[in-house]
């Protein structure tokens, strides 16, 4: 009996010793599991504040100018149809001290009048360079191989902010002879990389005040709240305040030297962005259809059939008798036929993912133009859980 009691005592003492490691490991397992879930969710929807918001006032400015492209291989404007080209050449030559006799007919086949456009980046300083786009205004056949003469680029206030000049890069080619023409890509527009030199800076007073405003690119109260919470968690409570669905107000540091570092830290803060609203964009001109990942499809049945109308016309000559007084008359015989192929009823199951929606629509065998009407009908039936936008 004593031996049995000793064995029972040993077993009861040994159990806690063998299981003593489990309470210490269990919190670590929960921590690893939660971390895995967080990383999975972050990789799926994680983004940075700079990708969903922009500082108000920090924006580019559009510049435009009128200039001339010279050095074309006979593909320039025809001055008889574009008189402003010859007027521009006369004005340019007059500034260089060359006087053209009045009434002189200039055949400027190697010159083309162009519009030069550029985008002035924020915080640009004099001496820096930027790209420009050159587009033909007249009837020039090609700008390939041309050189843009010095052209001032002005803003909407009429001030000159940059000067553009350089050789054009045209991503195309073409040839014509004997009434035949072959062309690849567009030849009446080109680009000059770093072709403009900035002459005037645009002041950006966004960092002068005590607050800065972040404009949310996608309207949504959830996104504004998420951005404000991320900033307050990193920089202290009360630093940011969500004003509405598009504006977040942020308090800047009092030290002006640390404001750039402050905004740089804010832009790179990670956030979990909300899922975008379900939307289907239909382009009625091209027949293209684009939908985002939030689009879902309810169970429905669609019957799709093709209706073809064929019209054929055959000319008929009515010839009078040999000794008749009538005249030969030409008439046409028109045949109209309508062919309608039966369309089977296709049952579309409810799809919770974008791939399911695309697979179900492809099962119909309809063209993109047909899908425009089918999607509108599915939306009217209440089976398409998305907004339709026609552009």
C-alpha positions, 0 to 999 in steps of 0.5 A, a space after each residue: 500500500 505504501 508503494 502505491 501511495 509513493 507512486 501516486 505521489 510521484 505522478 502528481 508531483 511530475 505532472 506540474 513539472 512536465 506542463 510548466 513550460 506551456 503557460 510561458 509559451 502560450 502568449 508567444 504563440 498568440 503573439 506570433 499568430 496575431 502578428 501573422 494576421 496583421 502582416 497579412 492584412 497589411 500586405 493586402 491593403 497597406 499604403 502610405 499617407 503620401 499615396 492617398 493625400 497631398 499637401 495643399 498648395 504644393 502643386 505643379 503649374 502649367 506653362 505654355 508658349 508659341 514657337 517655331 520648329 526649324 530644320 524639317 525635311 520639307 514636311 513643314 507648314 504650307 504658308 499659303 494655308 497657314 499665314 501665321 507661320 510666315 508672320 512668325 518667321 518675319 517677326 523672328 528675322 526682324 528681331 535679328 536685324 533681317 528685313 524681308 521685302 514687303 510682298 515677298 512670297 516665302 515658301 517655308 517648307 522646313 518651318 512649322 508653327 508649334 505650341 510648347 507646353 510644360 509642367 513646372 514642378 513645385 519648389 522648382 528653382 532657377 537653373 533647373 531643367 524640365 521636359 517640354 512637349 511640342 505640338 504642331 499648330 498648322 498642317 505640317 506633315 511631320 516634326 521629325 528631325 526638327 529643332 525648336 527655336 528659343 521659346 518663352 514659356 508663360 504662366 497664366 499670369 503672363 510672366 515668363 517662367 522658363 525658356 525652351 529650346 532643343 532637338 525634338 524626339 518624335 516616336 514615329 515614322 512615315 513615308 509617302 510617294 505616288 499617292 500612297 502613304 505609310 505612317 507609324 504612330 503620331 508625327 505631329 507632336 514630339 518631346 524634348 527631354 530637359 528641354 526647358 530651363 527654369 528662369 523664375 521660381 514660384 513661391 509655395 507658402 504652404 509651410 509658412 503658417 502654423 497648420 498645413 492641410 492634407 487633401 485626401 485624393 479619394 473622398 471618404 470619411 474613413 480614409 480621413 479618420 485613418 490618416 488623422 489617427 496614424 499622425 496622432 499615434 506617431 506625433 502625439 495626440 491633437 496633432 491632426 484633425 479630420 475636418 471632413 472626408 477630403 481634408 485633414 488639418 495638421 499642426 506644424 512644429 514651431 521650429 521652421 527648420 524641422 518642418 521638412 523632416 516632420 512632413 517627410 515622416 508624415 508622408 511615409 506613415 503606413 496606414 490600412 486604406 479602406 476598400 474602394 467603393 465598388 464601381 464599373 466604368 463603361 466607355 461608350 465610345 470605345 466599348 472598354 469596361 473597367 471594374 475594381 476589386 470591390 465589384 460583386 455579382 449577385 445570382 441572376 440569369 441572362 439571355 443574350 442573342 444576336 440580331 443581324 440586319 443585312 441590306 443588299 442592293 443590286 443595280 438593274 438596267 432597264 433597256 427599251 426596245 430597239 425602235 422604241 422612244 424610251 431611254 435606258 434607266 438604271 434602277 436598284 433592287 434592294 433585299 433586306 433580311 433579318 437574322 436572329 440567332 437564339 441565345 441560351 439563358 446563362 445562369 450567373 452564380 453569385 461572385 464574391 471576387 473580381 475574377 468570378 465576375 469576369 469569368 461569369 461575364 466571359 461565359 456569355 460570349 458577348 462583345 464589349 459593346 454588348 456587355 455595356 447593355 448587359 451590365 446596365 440590365 444586371 444593375 437594373 435587376 439589382 444583381 450588380 453590387 456596384 455603381 455604373 459610370 459611363 464616360 
